[in-house]
């Protein structure tokens, strides 16, 4: 995996997130979180472009997603919990 710009970051992060979402793969979820931690500026840019924008409410959105008990929510539980913690660290 080579990250050299925002687009390559976004694609790689999305691939890991999609793997976690479709398979429940915890390693893929952790890789997505690690990637966001390594490139926080691009993660914040992604949130802006995604429409969540940047602010304390992002932790609430990840918390809400973490509480989702659907099959999708269960598969993404670790991802959403980790992203909530990461965003708390980045935005504090």
C-alpha positions as CSV (number, residue, x, y, z in Angstrom):
1,X,0.0,0.0,0.0
2,X,1.4,3.3,-1.0
3,X,-0.2,6.5,0.2
4,X,1.0,9.6,-1.7
5,X,-2.0,11.9,-1.9
6,X,-5.5,12.4,-0.6
7,X,-7.1,10.2,-3.3
8,X,-4.8,7.2,-2.6
9,X,-5.5,7.7,1.2
10,X,-9.2,7.7,0.6
11,X,-9.2,4.6,-1.6
12,X,-7.1,2.6,0.8
13,X,-9.1,3.6,3.9
14,X,-12.3,2.8,2.1
15,X,-11.0,-0.6,1.0
16,X,-10.2,-1.5,4.6
17,X,-13.5,-0.2,5.9
18,X,-15.4,-2.0,3.2
19,X,-13.6,-5.3,4.1
20,X,-14.6,-4.8,7.7
21,X,-18.2,-4.0,6.7
22,X,-18.7,-7.0,4.4
23,X,-16.7,-9.6,6.3
24,X,-16.4,-8.4,9.9
25,X,-12.7,-8.6,9.6
26,X,-11.3,-6.9,12.7
27,X,-7.8,-6.6,11.2
28,X,-9.2,-4.6,8.2
29,X,-11.0,-2.4,10.7
30,X,-7.8,-1.7,12.7
31,X,-5.9,-1.0,9.5
32,X,-8.5,1.6,8.5
33,X,-8.1,3.2,11.9
34,X,-4.3,3.1,11.8
35,X,-4.4,4.7,8.3
36,X,-6.6,7.5,9.6
37,X,-4.2,7.9,12.6
38,X,-1.2,8.1,10.2
39,X,-2.9,10.7,8.0
40,X,-5.2,12.8,10.2
41,X,-5.3,15.8,7.9
42,X,-6.7,13.6,5.1
43,X,-9.2,11.9,7.3
44,X,-10.5,15.3,8.3
45,X,-10.7,16.3,4.7
46,X,-12.6,13.1,4.0
47,X,-15.1,13.8,6.7
48,X,-15.7,17.3,5.2
49,X,-16.2,15.9,1.7
50,X,-18.3,13.0,3.0
51,X,-20.7,15.5,4.6
52,X,-20.1,14.8,8.3
53,X,-17.9,17.9,8.5
54,X,-15.4,18.3,11.4
55,X,-16.3,19.0,15.0
56,X,-17.2,17.3,18.3
57,X,-20.4,15.9,16.8
58,X,-18.2,13.4,14.8
59,X,-17.7,11.4,18.0
60,X,-21.5,11.4,18.5
61,X,-21.9,10.1,15.0
62,X,-19.4,7.3,15.5
63,X,-20.9,6.5,18.9
64,X,-24.3,6.2,17.3
65,X,-22.9,3.9,14.6
66,X,-21.1,1.9,17.3
67,X,-24.4,1.2,19.0
68,X,-26.1,0.0,15.8
69,X,-27.0,-3.7,16.4
70,X,-27.8,-4.5,12.8
71,X,-25.5,-7.1,11.1
72,X,-23.7,-4.2,9.4
73,X,-23.4,-2.4,12.7
74,X,-22.0,-5.5,14.4
75,X,-19.4,-6.0,11.7
76,X,-18.3,-2.4,12.0
77,X,-18.5,-2.1,15.8
78,X,-14.7,-2.2,16.3
79,X,-14.2,0.3,13.4
80,X,-16.7,2.7,14.7
81,X,-15.4,2.5,18.3
82,X,-11.9,3.0,17.2
83,X,-12.7,5.9,14.9
84,X,-14.7,7.5,17.7
85,X,-11.6,7.3,20.0
86,X,-9.3,8.5,17.2
87,X,-11.4,11.5,16.4
88,X,-11.6,12.4,20.1
89,X,-7.8,12.4,20.1
90,X,-7.5,14.4,16.9
91,X,-10.1,17.0,17.7
92,X,-9.1,17.5,21.3
